[in-house]
Amino acid sequence: MPALSIPAAPPALKGLIAALWFLALAAAPAQAELPPLPDQPEETRWPDGGWPEAAGPAALETRIREVLTNEEDPHLKGVRALLVVRGGKLIGEGYRAGFGQETHFQSWSMAKSITHALTGILSREGKLDIAAPAPVPEWQRWDGDARAQIRLEDLLRMQSGLTFLENYETPSKSHALQMLFGSGRKDMGHYAASLPLAHDPGTHWSYSSGTSNIVARILKEAAGTKDAAAFNAFMQDELFKPIGIENAVPEFDASGTFIGSSFVHMRARDWARFGYLYLRDGEWNGQRLLPEGWADHARRPARHSGGLYGAHFWLNAPNPETGKPALSDRLPTDVFMARGFGGQLVAIFPSEDMVLVMLGAVYEDDAEPLVDLIADLAESAAP
């Protein structure tokens, strides 16, 4: 496969690319206005080192303890870490026996939200235009390939139209398993990009880990990195270290591409920092890391998702067809979430100025008990 080269934009073009980004937002379908993201409280320091802490409500402490000592409920006994930040202060934290503050927890699909952040950083630097057709070499090999019309924006919103079966039970039929562990594992972006269209780009929502790895490969080229070590350095320097994360461990495939669909290992407090960056609209202690409006981009519903999905973040927005929250009546409709297999969650509550982290190994088919747990914790955290 020929290498794809995306040169860095000259300074004169960076303003033009930024302008195109805002034009793309302006051209998006009219939707309900998003509630504002809260500002950092003036009296609260940023968590550059340790988190500032405050006593949380007794009900929150009780609920965290109940969950982390439960050995009977199959939905609760796999929860290994819970953490709540409100108003910039850590007000609740707990770990199941055998786990603690230094434990690195697997992201699974929470990595997709990190992929969104990295896309924002490269967009801010003028190296990517999400409104343009995605620069994917497999789609440029002959005239008339309809895949060439897929925009980076379509990939971020899971509306590429590409065939991809996100199934983890039938290996012979699962594109996800073949990509992560089978024939596609050496170059996951190439595997996913080689699949045919099932729908016209932008017309159908379908959750796909493959699209995230296509994006991750685009990011590697846009950053000008040639191997895993170089892209890892980019991730550490541009995203993790500026928000106080010192030992994040991302994984890469054999082609040197970040496995942006699935594999980042971080501590619970670091996952809270990542959520906090989005809660604060991509700014951190006076430094803008993500483009202005990038957090809103994440939480603006994808047109065909029924309010359930934004851009590499899950939502609880009203379903346009029913008017009901897409996920649960017990959660506010402004919550947006990084979510992963096994009960991994970073939930961001703008109206509550809150970040909630849940990590573990809950492999039950019914997600409703975990949604109820999230609601219980959020309600218990209210002042």
Rosetta blueprint (number, residue, H / E / L):
1 M L
2 P L
3 A L
4 L L
5 S L
6 I L
7 P L
8 A L
9 A L
10 P L
11 P H
12 A H
13 L H
14 K H
15 G H
16 L H
17 I H
18 A H
19 A H
20 L H
21 W H
22 F H
23 L H
24 A H
25 L H
26 A H
27 A H
28 A L
29 P L
30 A L
31 Q L
32 A L
33 E L
34 L L
35 P L
36 P L
37 L L
38 P L
39 D L
40 Q L
41 P L
42 E L
43 E L
44 T L
45 R L
46 W L
47 P L
48 D L
49 G L
50 G L
51 W L
52 P L
53 E E
54 A L
55 A L
56 G L
57 P L
58 A H
59 A H
60 L H
61 E H
62 T H
63 R H
64 I H
65 R H
66 E H
67 V H
68 L H
69 T L
70 N L
71 E L
72 E L
73 D L
74 P L
75 H L
76 L L
77 K L
78 G L
79 V E
80 R E
81 A E
82 L E
83 L E
84 V E
85 V E
86 R E
87 G L
88 G L
89 K E
90 L E
91 I E
92 G E
93 E E
94 G E
95 Y E
96 R L
97 A L
98 G L
99 F L
100 G L
101 Q L
102 E L
103 T L
104 H L
105 F E
106 Q E
107 S L
108 W H
109 S H
110 M H
111 A H
112 K H
113 S H
114 I H
115 T H
116 H H
117 A H
118 L H
119 T H
120 G H
121 I H
122 L H
123 S H
124 R H
125 E L
126 G L
127 K L
128 L L
129 D L
130 I L
131 A L
132 A L
133 P E
134 A L
135 P L
136 V L
137 P H
138 E H
139 W H
140 Q L
141 R L
142 W L
143 D L
144 G L
145 D L
146 A H
147 R H
148 A H
149 Q H
150 I L
151 R E
152 L H
153 E H
154 D H
155 L H
156 L H
157 R L
158 M L
159 Q L
160 S L
161 G L
162 L E
163 T L
164 F L
165 L L
166 E L
167 N L
168 Y L
169 E L
170 T L
171 P L
172 S L
173 K L
174 S L
175 H H
176 A H
177 L H
178 Q H
179 M H
180 L H
181 F H
182 G L
183 S L
184 G L
185 R L
186 K L
187 D L
188 M H
189 G H
190 H H
191 Y H
192 A H
193 A H
194 S L
195 L L
196 P L
197 L E
198 A L
199 H L
200 D L
201 P L
202 G L
203 T L
204 H L
205 W L
206 S L
207 Y L
208 S L
209 S H
210 G H
211 T H
212 S H
213 N H
214 I H
215 V H
216 A H
217 R H
218 I H
219 L H
220 K H
221 E H
222 A H
223 A L
224 G L
225 T L
226 K L
227 D L
228 A H
229 A H
230 A H
231 F H
232 N H
233 A H
234 F H
235 M H
236 Q H
237 D H
238 E H
239 L H
240 F H
241 K H
242 P H
243 I H
244 G L
245 I L
246 E L
247 N L
248 A L
249 V E
250 P E
251 E L
252 F E
253 D L
254 A L
255 S L
256 G L
257 T L
258 F E
259 I L
260 G L
261 S L
262 S L
263 F L
264 V E
265 H E
266 M E
267 R L
268 A H
269 R H
270 D H
271 W H
272 A H
273 R H
274 F H
275 G H
276 Y H
277 L H
278 Y H
279 L H
280 R L
281 D L
282 G L
283 E E
284 W E
285 N L
286 G L
287 Q E
288 R E
289 L L
290 L L
291 P L
292 E L
293 G L
294 W H
295 A H
296 D H
297 H H
298 A H
299 R H
300 R L
301 P L
302 A L
303 R L
304 H L
305 S L
306 G L
307 G L
308 L L
309 Y E
310 G L
311 A L
312 H L
313 F L
314 W E
315 L E
316 N L
317 A L
318 P E
319 N L
320 P L
321 E L
322 T L
323 G L
324 K L
325 P E
326 A L
327 L L
328 S L
329 D L
330 R L
331 L L
332 P L
333 T L
334 D L
335 V L
336 F E
337 M E
338 A E
339 R E
340 G E
341 F L
342 G L
343 G L
344 Q E
345 L E
346 V E
347 A E
348 I E
349 F E
350 P H
351 S H
352 E H
353 D L
354 M E
355 V E
356 L E
357 V E
358 M E
359 L E
360 G E
361 A L
362 V L
363 Y L
364 E L
365 D L
366 D L
367 A L
368 E H
369 P H
370 L H
371 V H
372 D H
373 L H
374 I H
375 A H
376 D H
377 L H
378 A H
379 E H
380 S H
381 A L
382 A L
383 P L
